[in-house]
Amino acid sequence: MDEALVTTVAALRHNWFDAHYVGTGEEARMWLLERLPPGSVVGAGDSATLKQIGAWEALAARGNTVLNPFTRELTLDPEKRALMRETMRRALASDVFVASVNAVTIDGKLVSVDRVGNRLVGLLFGAPRVLLVVGQNKIVASAEEALRRVKEVIAPAHAGWKGRKTPCAATGQCNECSSPDRICRATLILEKRPGLTDISVLLVGEDLGLGWDPAWPAERIEGIRHRYQQVTWGFPTTSSLA
């Protein structure tokens, strides 16, 4: 295991998170299945990482009820917007909330930035158990570096692919905008595990989800972009909620 992964797992445990490591996305999917009873209700936070490892399909096939507000059907059909919001609320009261985060610091903090905020609420308080799957590409040096990466990498790439009409989608650079389509509206930094929520973090020795260091080789960055785009989709109008 890479030294950064070893250090990060130890730091997460020091901050009272239950932290583990596996080498591959396939192992990550099996880890989830082992920790979720077949009859449990699973709430989904929007996550390219969980889509990439086939988590939702595997859980549904095993018999779990998966409350996922972010299916293609719900996010693209304006007439199902009320159902999407209701599913978001129900997901927060599930047996287990499953998601990812935008970054994990090497000293064991979890950093997330949202447009709607349902994922942030799910990490703080709601379901008694939270399971987070995080690729190695999301490990950063500090909370400050995590927020820079959100502004300089994640938000522009995500907004551009989703068809958001924001300055960062057009220029690739953060402008601290007031656009109605702005996606970085709420920020959560978990320095320690919240008192009444059992949070397990699984670090995976693969690049998963959206996030990279701009100094990395272009081939690695393009691979992360390509795998992200394979499991996500844009919106036909900017009025969509996601």
N, C-alpha and C positions, 0 to 999 in steps of 0.2 A: 504493500500500500504506500502511496506517495506520502512524503513527509508532511505536506500541507493537510492532507486528509487525516492523518494520524493526530496532528496537532488540533485540528478543528473538532474532531470527535471528542477528544479529551476536554477541550474548552467548553463544548456544549454540555457535557456531563457535569463539569464544574458549575455551570449556570443552571443546573437542575433539570435539564432536558434529558430525556432518554434517547441516547444517540447511538447509531450503528452504521456499519459500512458494508456494502456489497460491491462486487466488481462490475456487474452488468445490469442493463434494464430488465432482462429476463429474470434475474435473481431478485430484482426489486419488486417485480410483479408477484413472485412467489412469496416474498416477505410480507406483502400486503395480505395475500390470501391466508397466510398462516396466522395473522393477527386479527382477522375479521371473522367472527362467527358467521356461519352460512345464513342464519336468519336475521342478522343485524341490518338495520337501516343505515345506509351510507349517504352522507351529504357530500356533494362535490363542489370544490372551489374550482373556478376556471383555471385550467392548467394544461399547457402544451406538453409538459413533462408526463403527466398521467395519461394523456392520449398516446404519447409515443410508446409507452411501455404496455399499452393495451389493458390498462387497469379497469376501465369501466366495463368493457366487454367481458373480461374474465370474471368480474364480480357478478354481473348480471347472469352469466351462464351458470355460475355456481349456485345461484338462488338468492343472492342479496337484492334488496330493494335499493336502487341507486337513484337518489334525487339529484339530477343533473340539470340545472337551469340553462346550461350552455351547449345544448345540442344544436346541430345545424337547423333543425326544424323550428325550435323555439326562438333562436336568435335572428333568423332571417324572415320570419312571418310576422308582420306588424300586428296582425289580428290576434296573435298569441302572446302579446307583450304582457298582459295581465297574468297569464298563466306562468310566464317566465319569472315574474316578480314574486308570485306566490310560491313557486318552487324554490326560489332563493331563500325565502323566509322559512319554509319547511326544512330545508337543508341544514339550517342553523340549529334546529331542534332534533337532529338525527342522533342515532346511537354513537356514530363516529363521523367526524368531519375529515375528509381527505383532500389535500391540496399540495401546493409547493410554495416557495417564496422567491422573491427576486434575487436575494443574495444572502449568503451566510458569511459572517466575518470569521477570520481565523482565531479570534478570541471569543467565539461562541455566541454571537448575537444574530438574530433573525431580522431581516429587513424586507418590508413589503410596501409597495406603492400601488394604489388602486384608483380607479375612476368612480366606481359605485360604492365600494367599501364593504360589501358582503363578506369577502374573503378575510378582511381585517377583523371583522366582528367574529367570524368563525374561529380565528386563531386565539382570540382573547377569552371569549366566554359564550357558551351555548351547549354544544355537544360535550359530554364529559371526557371524551377522548379525541385527540387530533393526531393524525398521521401525516407527516410531510415527507415527500420524496424530492431530493435535490441533487442535480447533476454536479460533477466536479467543476464545471465551468462557472458555477455561481459562487465559488469561494473567493472572497476578496480580503484585502488587508485590514479594512476598518469600516465602520458605519459611514464615515464621510466618503470613502471610496465607493461604497455601495450606492449611495445617493448620486454620486457623480456618474456612475455607470448607468443608473436608471435614466438620468437626464440626457446623457451623451450617446447612449447605445440603445437601451431597451425601449424607451418611449418613442424615439424617432422611428426605429425599425417596426415596432408594433403598430404605431399610428399610421405609418405609410402602408403597411400590408393590409390593414383594416379599412383603408380608405377614409381615414379621418381627415378633416380639413383643418389641420393645425400647422403652424409655421414649421415645427420640427419635422413633420411628415414631408414638407416640401424642400426643406434645406438640409435635413439631417442633423440640425443643431438646436439645442434648447434655447428658447427665447423668453422663458418665464411668462408665457402668454396668458391671455384671458379669453382664449377662444372657447366658444360653447362646446367644442369637441375635445377640449383638453382632457387627457386621460390620467395625468398625474395630479390628482386632487387631494388624496389622503395618504398619509405616511404612517407606518407603524414600525417601531423598533422594539423588539422584545429583548431586553437586556438579561432577564431571568425568566424562568417559566412562570406564567401566571398562577396565582395561588390555588385556583379551583379547577384548573384544566390540565389534564394529563397529556403532554405533548411528546411524541416520539419523532425523531428526525432521522431519516435514512439518507446518508450520503452515498452517491453512486459513482463509481469510477468510469463514467462515460459522460460525454457532453450531452445534456438534456435541457429542453426548454430554450428560452431566449436569454442570451447574455454572453459577452465575451470581452476580453481586453483588446482594445484597438491595436495594441502592439503585437498581437498574436499573428502567426502566418496567415496569409489571405485564404489559403486552402482550408484551414481549420474554421475560420470565420464563415466562409461560404457554406461549409458543411452544416454548421449550426443553423444558419439561415434556411438552408434547403430543407432540413428535417423539421424545422418549425413550420415552414410554409406548407408542408405536406399534411399537417394535421389541423391547420387553422384556415379560416376563410375570411374574406372581406365582407363588407356590408353594402347593400345596394343604395342605401341612403345614410346620411350622417345622423339621422334622428334615432337610429337603432341604439338600444341600451345594452352595453356589454362591458 
